[in-house]
Amino acid sequence: MLTQTSKKYQAFAPIALTDRTWPSTTITKAPVWLSTDLRDGNQALFEPMNGERKMKLYHELVRIGFKQIEVGFPAASQTDFDFVRRLIDEDLIPDDVTIMVMTQSREDLIDRTVEAVKGAKRAIVHIYNAVAPAWRKIVFNMDVPQVMQLVKHHVSHFKMRSDAQPETEWTLQYSPETFSSAELEVSLQACQTAIDAWGVGPNRKIIINLPTTVENATANVFADQIEWMHRHLVPREHVVLSVHPHNDRGTGVAAAEFAIMAGADRVEGCLFGNGERCGNVDIVTVALNMYTQGVNPELDFSDITGVARIAEECTSLPIHPRHPYAGDLVFTAFSGSHQDAIKKGFAAQDPNGIWEVPYLPIDPADLGRTYDSVIRVNSQSGKGGISFLMEREHGVVMPRRMQVEFSAVVQRATDSSDSEMNGDALWELFDATYLAAPEDDHAIICHGHKLADDGRSIEMDVSIRGERQKLQGQGNGPIAAAVDALGLPLRVDHYEERATGSGANAQALAIIEAAMEGTAGSTFGAGMSHNIVTASIQAVVSVANRLNARRVESDKAAVTDAA
């Protein structure tokens, strides 16, 4: 429990932007995406990726459709330097993909960075320096004019070095690191200094990247900051406005979405939100959020499970089972009311209509997921989920009252075992409850039957209380004749038959609801056979046994109460 202390934290309020427009803006197209999985994400790993794993993830990012990929910090790591050179020397960069590398604002690091990427068709070099008051004062001991001189000097140095390598199309990305904690005027001055030093023009754009280096305010504050910068950067038409949200407050996705609404053209982040501290913005979530709103994210997540497994393999980081869109359980409903709504939604869904299945914001099939795990049964589940699994996996369509009855059987089983029940386990329980011959002294076991040609007379070969005997009965059909043969006061309230499976393997499932004089309530019995008459006779015997068992239990309870 948090208690009141004397510690003080800085609160960040919305800026004075009274005519903000972003709250009423709708996202209508995807931004430029920059994956920083191989740089920002890699440096945040307990064990950074080796060259093999890094290459595997790089190829996956290309396959997904990223057109800009940050591939490393070559001036800070020989491993990164070698990786960048391999991409270039082995011609592993597709013509429509641009690599990006990062460097701090130091001449020797900039020189090393240019050396790493020379010969590439296109390259983005990302230069950054912190501008927020705490960093200026505590980390660098610089005032604002000194910060601006640093920006001008190092951007000019990179311009000089890159101009000497005309075979590569160079783009500068400048980041006022710690932007979200800095004064807007200082951030703008730093960005304009970089813009002027780079010499932007129609064929010489610059990427201005505004990071929430440490997320320290609500997402609407970041949106205000982005809209303010969007309005003040000049010449805006030659500036690609980029954002790099982190997730320290858990609102990185909201910050990215608000930033796009506020004027951002580009978003940097990682698959599944990997990165320092609480991670970078989760590009999978932002992109698929757009997809659910009818916006093409221009990234291919049609096999989200495959993407997740490669990311896990390369980073050694597990993806949470409740991770949006990609988690193993995000399309799974255990709740009975949820299952019932999903079952009805699937039944009502028009294949050519708007997706409208309750509790499923996206069709799992669009992400390459099957419906196998949409509904799973545990002690919290209800009849809807149980009937869904029985119908989908075994072709058993139960009447609604039978769904209610069987769900109570399942509830008792899951309560006693404290575990989940899959489709096969449900079938075993259904078979034991309705189809299998009981193993008690009062059970009726049917060994066979002969039905007259007119279907009105039957001879049944049965064992009752262990004694084998022949029973005869008559009625207006096989079911009535079987009831008459058993000699029990059964009242058949409902009968239906269905086919399970198709072709040569198809079997008939007969279901009977019946009541018996002297026994409270009605119950169900079922029979299954390739022959519908045989299935019907089995169902009569099944319901008779279940009603008999209920009567015996009732009699025992009455004796106990009397005692």
C-alpha positions in Angstrom: 0.0 0.0 0.0 1.3 3.5 -0.9 1.5 5.8 2.0 1.8 9.6 2.1 5.5 10.7 2.0 7.3 13.9 1.7 8.6 13.0 -1.7 7.4 15.3 -4.5 6.8 14.5 -8.1 6.4 16.9 -11.0 3.0 17.0 -12.5 2.6 17.7 -16.2 -0.5 19.6 -17.2 -1.9 20.1 -20.8 -0.2 22.9 -22.6 -2.1 26.1 -23.4 -3.5 24.9 -26.7 -7.0 26.1 -26.6 -7.7 25.4 -30.3 -6.4 21.9 -30.4 -7.8 19.9 -33.2 -6.5 16.4 -32.6 -9.5 15.2 -30.4 -11.8 15.5 -33.3 -9.5 13.9 -35.9 -10.0 10.4 -37.2 -7.0 8.2 -38.3 -7.6 7.4 -42.0 -4.2 6.0 -43.1 -1.2 4.2 -41.7 1.8 6.2 -40.7 5.3 5.4 -41.8 6.4 2.6 -39.5 10.0 2.3 -38.2 10.9 -0.9 -36.4 13.5 -0.5 -33.7 13.4 -4.1 -32.6 17.0 -4.6 -33.7 18.3 -1.5 -31.9 16.2 -0.2 -29.0 14.5 -3.5 -28.5 17.8 -5.4 -28.7 19.6 -3.2 -26.2 16.8 -3.9 -23.7 17.3 -7.7 -23.7 18.9 -9.5 -20.8 21.0 -11.3 -23.5 21.2 -9.2 -26.7 20.6 -11.1 -29.9 23.6 -12.7 -31.6 24.0 -12.2 -35.4 22.0 -15.2 -36.3 18.9 -14.3 -34.3 19.2 -10.7 -35.3 19.3 -11.7 -39.0 16.2 -14.0 -38.5 14.2 -11.2 -36.9 15.4 -8.7 -39.6 14.1 -11.0 -42.4 10.8 -11.3 -40.5 10.5 -7.5 -40.2 11.0 -7.3 -44.0 8.4 -10.0 -44.6 5.9 -8.2 -42.4 6.3 -5.1 -44.6 8.4 -2.6 -42.6 9.9 -0.1 -45.1 12.2 1.5 -42.5 14.2 -0.6 -40.0 16.6 0.6 -37.4 19.3 -2.0 -37.6 21.8 -1.0 -34.9 24.2 1.4 -33.1 27.3 0.6 -35.1 29.5 3.2 -33.5 28.9 1.6 -30.1 29.2 -2.1 -30.9 31.4 -4.1 -33.2 28.6 -6.7 -33.4 26.2 -4.0 -34.7 28.9 -2.6 -37.1 29.4 -6.1 -38.6 25.7 -6.7 -38.8 25.1 -3.5 -40.8 28.0 -4.2 -43.1 26.7 -7.7 -43.8 23.3 -6.3 -44.8 25.0 -4.0 -47.2 27.8 -6.2 -48.5 25.6 -9.2 -49.1 22.8 -7.1 -50.7 20.2 -8.1 -48.1 18.3 -4.8 -48.2 15.3 -4.8 -50.5 15.0 -1.8 -52.9 11.9 -0.5 -51.0 13.5 -0.8 -47.5 15.7 1.8 -45.9 17.9 1.0 -42.9 18.5 3.4 -40.1 21.4 3.6 -37.6 21.8 5.6 -34.5 24.6 7.7 -33.1 25.1 10.2 -30.3 26.3 13.7 -31.1 30.0 13.1 -31.1 32.3 13.6 -34.2 34.1 10.2 -33.8 30.8 8.3 -33.4 29.3 10.1 -36.4 32.4 9.2 -38.5 32.2 5.5 -37.4 28.5 5.5 -38.3 29.0 6.8 -41.8 31.7 4.2 -42.3 29.3 1.5 -41.2 26.6 2.4 -43.8 28.5 3.7 -46.7 27.6 2.0 -49.9 24.0 1.5 -49.0 21.5 2.8 -51.5 19.7 4.7 -48.8 20.4 5.3 -45.2 18.9 7.2 -42.3 21.3 8.4 -39.7 19.7 9.1 -36.3 21.5 11.8 -34.3 20.2 12.7 -30.8 21.0 14.7 -27.7 19.0 15.3 -24.6 17.4 18.7 -24.2 15.3 18.5 -21.0 16.3 20.6 -17.9 17.3 17.7 -15.7 19.6 16.3 -18.4 21.0 19.7 -19.2 21.8 20.4 -15.6 22.6 17.0 -14.1 24.0 15.0 -17.0 25.7 17.4 -19.3 26.1 20.7 -17.3 25.1 22.7 -20.3 22.9 25.8 -20.8 20.5 26.2 -23.7 22.9 28.1 -26.0 25.5 25.4 -25.5 22.9 22.7 -26.4 22.1 24.6 -29.6 25.7 24.9 -30.5 26.2 21.2 -30.0 23.3 20.4 -32.3 24.5 22.8 -35.0 28.1 21.5 -34.9 27.3 17.8 -35.1 24.6 18.0 -37.7 26.9 20.1 -39.8 29.7 17.5 -39.3 27.4 14.7 -40.5 26.3 16.8 -43.5 29.9 17.2 -44.4 30.7 13.5 -44.0 27.5 12.3 -45.8 28.0 14.8 -48.7 31.3 13.1 -49.4 29.4 9.8 -50.0 27.0 10.7 -52.9 26.4 7.1 -53.9 24.2 6.8 -50.8 20.9 8.8 -50.4 21.3 10.1 -46.9 18.5 11.3 -44.6 19.1 12.9 -41.2 16.9 12.0 -38.3 17.3 14.4 -35.4 15.8 13.6 -32.0 15.6 16.1 -29.1 16.0 13.2 -26.6 13.8 13.7 -23.5 11.4 15.8 -25.6 8.4 15.0 -23.5 10.1 16.4 -20.4 11.5 19.5 -22.1 10.2 23.0 -22.6 8.5 23.1 -26.0 10.4 26.3 -27.0 13.7 24.6 -26.3 12.7 21.5 -28.2 11.6 23.6 -31.2 14.8 25.6 -31.1 16.9 22.4 -31.2 14.8 21.0 -34.1 15.0 24.2 -36.1 18.8 24.3 -35.5 19.1 20.8 -36.9 16.8 21.7 -39.8 18.8 24.8 -40.7 22.2 23.0 -40.4 21.0 20.1 -42.6 19.7 22.5 -45.2 16.3 20.9 -46.0 14.6 21.4 -49.4 12.4 19.7 -51.9 14.9 16.8 -52.4 16.4 16.9 -48.9 13.9 16.1 -46.2 14.6 15.7 -42.5 13.0 13.4 -40.0 12.2 15.2 -36.7 11.7 12.5 -34.1 9.9 13.5 -30.9 10.3 10.8 -28.2 8.6 10.2 -24.9 12.0 9.1 -23.7 10.3 8.6 -20.3 6.5 8.6 -20.4 5.6 11.1 -17.6 2.2 12.4 -18.4 -1.2 11.4 -19.8 -1.4 10.7 -23.5 -3.4 13.9 -24.2 -0.5 16.0 -23.0 1.8 14.3 -25.5 -0.8 14.9 -28.2 -0.8 18.6 -27.3 3.0 18.7 -27.5 3.0 17.0 -31.0 0.3 19.3 -32.3 2.2 22.4 -31.1 5.4 21.2 -32.8 3.4 20.2 -35.9 2.2 23.8 -36.2 5.6 25.5 -35.5 8.1 23.4 -37.4 9.2 25.1 -40.6 9.4 24.3 -43.5 6.8 21.8 -42.4 6.4 20.3 -45.9 10.0 19.1 -45.8 9.8 17.7 -42.3 8.7 14.1 -41.6 7.3 14.4 -38.1 8.0 11.2 -36.2 7.2 10.0 -32.6 8.9 7.4 -30.4 6.6 6.7 -27.5 7.7 4.7 -24.5 5.3 2.9 -22.1 6.4 3.9 -18.6 2.8 4.8 -17.7 1.3 2.0 -19.7 -0.2 4.4 -22.3 2.3 4.1 -25.1 -0.3 2.9 -27.6 -2.7 5.8 -26.7 0.1 8.3 -27.0 1.0 7.0 -30.5 -2.6 7.1 -31.7 -3.1 10.6 -30.3 0.2 11.7 -31.9 -1.0 10.5 -35.3 -4.2 12.4 -34.8 -2.1 15.5 -33.8 0.0 15.5 -37.0 2.7 12.8 -36.7 3.6 11.2 -40.0 5.7 8.3 -38.6 5.8 6.0 -35.6 8.8 4.2 -34.1 8.3 1.1 -32.0 8.8 -2.6 -31.5 6.9 -5.7 -32.2 4.9 -6.5 -29.0 6.3 -3.5 -27.1 9.8 -4.6 -26.3 12.3 -1.9 -25.2 13.8 -0.1 -22.2 12.0 -0.2 -18.9 8.3 -0.8 -19.8 9.1 -0.9 -23.5 8.6 1.0 -26.6 5.2 1.4 -28.2 3.7 -1.9 -29.4 3.5 -1.6 -33.2 1.4 -4.8 -33.5 -1.3 -3.3 -31.3 -1.3 0.2 -32.9 -1.4 -1.4 -36.4 -4.2 -3.9 -35.6 -6.2 -1.2 -33.8 -6.2 0.6 -37.1 -7.2 -2.5 -38.9 -10.3 -2.9 -36.7 -11.4 0.6 -37.7 -11.2 -0.2 -41.4 -7.7 1.3 -41.9 -5.1 -0.7 -43.8 -2.0 -0.8 -41.5 0.2 -1.8 -44.4 1.8 -4.4 -42.3 1.1 -8.1 -42.7 0.0 -9.7 -39.4 -2.1 -12.4 -41.1 -0.1 -15.0 -39.3 0.2 -13.3 -35.9 1.1 -16.6 -34.2 4.0 -17.1 -36.5 5.3 -13.6 -35.9 5.0 -14.1 -32.2 6.9 -17.3 -32.2 9.8 -15.8 -34.2 9.9 -12.8 -31.9 10.0 -15.0 -28.8 12.7 -17.2 -30.3 14.9 -14.2 -31.3 14.4 -12.1 -28.1 13.9 -14.9 -25.6 11.0 -12.9 -24.2 7.7 -14.6 -23.8 4.6 -12.9 -25.1 1.9 -12.6 -22.4 -1.1 -14.8 -23.0 -3.3 -11.8 -22.6 -1.3 -9.6 -25.0 -3.6 -7.7 -27.4 -4.3 -9.7 -30.6 -1.3 -12.0 -30.2 -1.7 -13.6 -26.8 -2.7 -17.3 -26.7 -5.8 -16.5 -24.6 -7.0 -13.2 -26.1 -9.6 -14.9 -28.3 -10.6 -17.3 -25.6 -13.8 -17.0 -23.5 -14.3 -19.0 -20.3 -17.2 -16.9 -19.0 -20.6 -18.6 -19.6 -22.3 -15.4 -20.6 -19.5 -14.5 -23.0 -19.5 -17.9 -24.5 -23.3 -17.8 -25.1 -23.0 -14.4 -26.8 -20.1 -15.5 -29.0 -21.9 -18.7 -30.0 -25.0 -16.6 -31.0 -22.7 -14.1 -32.8 -21.1 -16.8 -34.9 -24.5 -18.2 -35.8 -25.8 -14.8 -36.9 -22.7 -13.5 -38.6 -23.1 -12.7 -42.3 -19.9 -13.8 -44.1 -20.2 -10.7 -46.4 -21.3 -8.3 -43.7 -19.6 -6.1 -41.1 -17.9 -8.2 -38.4 -20.3 -8.3 -35.5 -19.5 -11.1 -33.0 -19.9 -10.1 -29.4 -16.6 -10.0 -27.4 -14.5 -10.5 -30.5 -13.3 -7.1 -31.8 -11.5 -8.8 -34.7 -12.1 -12.0 -36.6 -9.3 -14.4 -35.3 -9.2 -15.8 -38.9 -7.8 -12.5 -40.2 -4.8 -13.0 -38.0 -4.3 -16.6 -39.0 -5.8 -17.9 -35.8 -8.3 -20.7 -35.8 -11.5 -20.9 -33.7 -10.2 -23.9 -31.8 -9.6 -21.8 -28.7 -12.3 -19.2 -28.9 -14.4 -21.0 -26.3 -12.8 -23.1 -23.6 -14.6 -24.7 -20.7 -13.7 -24.4 -17.0 -15.7 -23.9 -13.8 -16.7 -20.4 -14.9 -18.2 -21.5 -18.2 -21.8 -21.9 -19.1 -24.1 -23.8 -21.5 -23.3 -21.6 -24.5 -19.6 -22.5 -24.5 -20.2 -26.2 -23.8 -22.7 -26.5 -26.6 -20.5 -24.6 -29.0 -17.6 -27.1 -28.4 -19.9 -30.1 -28.6 -21.4 -28.9 -31.9 -18.2 -27.8 -33.5 -16.0 -30.7 -32.6 -18.4 -33.6 -32.4 -21.5 -32.5 -34.3 -23.7 -32.8 -31.3 -26.5 -30.2 -31.2 -28.3 -30.3 -27.9 -31.7 -28.9 -27.2 -31.6 -25.8 -25.0 -32.9 -27.6 -21.9 -30.3 -30.4 -22.4 -27.6 -27.7 -22.7 -28.7 -26.5 -19.2 -28.7 -30.0 -17.8 -25.3 -31.0 -19.2 -23.7 -27.7 -18.2 -24.5 -28.6 -14.6 -22.8 -32.0 -15.1 -19.7 -30.2 -16.6 -19.8 -27.7 -13.7 -19.5 -30.5 -11.1 -16.7 -32.1 -13.1 -14.7 -28.9 -13.4 -15.3 -27.9 -9.8 -14.0 -31.2 -8.5 -10.9 -31.2 -10.8 -10.3 -27.4 -10.7 -9.1 -27.7 -14.3 -10.1 -26.7 -17.9 -12.1 -29.1 -20.1 -11.4 -29.3 -23.8 -13.7 -30.7 -26.5 -12.5 -34.3 -26.1 -13.0 -34.2 -22.4 -16.5 -32.9 -22.9 -17.3 -35.7 -25.3 -16.1 -38.3 -22.7 -18.3 -36.7 -20.1 -21.3 -36.6 -22.5 -20.7 -40.3 -23.4 -20.5 -41.3 -19.8 -23.6 -39.3 -18.9 -25.9 -40.2 -21.8 -24.6 -43.0 -24.0 -22.6 -45.5 -21.9 -24.5 -48.2 -20.0 -24.6 -47.4 -16.3 -22.8 -49.7 -13.9 -25.3 -49.9 -11.1 -27.7 -52.6 -9.8 -30.8 -50.9 -11.2 -29.5 -50.4 -14.8 -31.3 -51.6 -17.8 -28.8 -53.0 -20.4 -30.1 -53.4 -23.9 -28.3 -56.2 -25.9 -30.5 -55.9 -29.0 -34.0 -55.5 -30.4 -36.2 -56.7 -33.2 -38.8 -54.3 -34.7 -41.8 -55.5 -36.6 -42.1 -54.5 -40.2 -44.9 -52.1 -39.4 -42.7 -50.4 -36.8 -45.3 -50.8 -34.1 -44.1 -53.9 -32.3 -40.8 -54.5 -30.7 -38.9 -57.3 -28.9 -36.1 -56.1 -26.7 -33.2 -58.3 -25.4 -32.3 -56.7 -22.0 -30.7 -57.3 -18.7 -32.5 -55.8 -15.6 -30.8 -56.1 -12.2 -28.4 -58.6 -13.8 -31.2 -60.9 -15.1 -31.5 -61.3 -18.9 -34.9 -61.3 -20.4 -37.0 -60.7 -23.5 -39.5 -57.8 -23.4 -42.2 -57.1 -25.8 -44.1 -53.9 -26.5 -46.4 -52.1 -28.9 -47.0 -48.5 -29.8 -47.6 -46.1 -32.6 -43.8 -46.2 -33.4 -40.5 -47.6 -32.2 -40.2 -45.2 -29.3 -43.7 -45.8 -27.9 -43.2 -49.5 -28.4 -39.9 -49.5 -26.5 -41.5 -47.5 -23.7 -44.3 -50.0 -23.5 -41.8 -52.9 -23.5 -39.9 -51.5 -20.5 -43.1 -51.3 -18.5 -42.2 -48.0 -16.9 -44.4 -45.0 -16.4 -42.4 -42.9 -18.8 -43.8 -39.8 -20.5 -41.8 -38.7 -23.6 -41.9 -34.9 -23.8 -39.5 -34.3 -26.7 -37.6 -36.3 -29.3 -35.2 -35.2 -32.0 -32.7 -36.9 -34.2 -29.6 -35.5 -35.9 -26.7 -36.7 -38.0 -23.2 -36.4 -36.7 -20.5 -36.4 -39.3 -21.0 -37.0 -42.9 -20.5 -39.8 -45.5 -19.7 -43.3 -44.4 -18.8 -42.2 -40.9 -22.0 -40.4 -40.2 -24.0 -41.7 -37.2 -27.5 -40.8 -36.0 -27.8 -39.2 -32.7 -31.3 -39.5 -31.0 -32.2 -37.4 -28.0 -35.2 -37.9 -25.8 -36.5 -35.8 -23.0 -38.8 -37.7 -20.7 -40.4 -37.7 -17.3 -41.4 -40.6 -15.0 -44.3 -40.8 -12.6 -43.1 -40.5 -9.0 -39.9 -38.7 -10.0 -39.5 -35.0 -10.0 -38.7 -33.2 -13.2 -37.7 -34.4 -16.6 -34.3 -35.4 -18.0 -32.6 -36.4 -21.2 -31.3 -39.6 -22.7 -29.3 -40.1 -25.9 -28.4 -42.9 -28.3 -26.0 -43.1 -31.2 -25.8 -45.6 -34.0 -25.5 -45.9 -37.8 -29.2 -47.0 -37.6 -31.6 -44.3 -36.5 -34.1 -46.8 -35.0 -31.3 -48.4 -32.9 -30.2 -44.9 -31.8 -33.8 -44.1 -30.8 -34.2 -47.4 -28.7 -30.8 -46.6 -27.0 -32.1 -43.1 -26.2 -35.2 -44.6 -24.5 -33.1 -46.9 -22.4 -30.7 -44.1 -21.6 -33.5 -41.8 -20.3 -35.1 -44.6 -18.4 -31.9 -45.4 -16.6 -31.3 -41.7 -15.8 -34.8 -41.3 -14.4 -34.5 -44.6 -12.5 -31.2 -43.4 -11.0 -32.9 -40.1 -10.0 -35.7 -42.0 -8.3 -33.3 -44.2 -6.4 -31.4 -41.2 -5.2 -34.6 -39.5 -4.2 -35.7 -42.6 -2.2 -32.4 -42.8 -0.4 -32.6 -39.1 0.5 -36.1 -39.6 1.9 -35.0 -42.5 4.0 -32.1 -40.5 5.4 -34.4 -37.5 6.2 -36.9 -39.9 8.0 -34.1 -41.4 10.1 
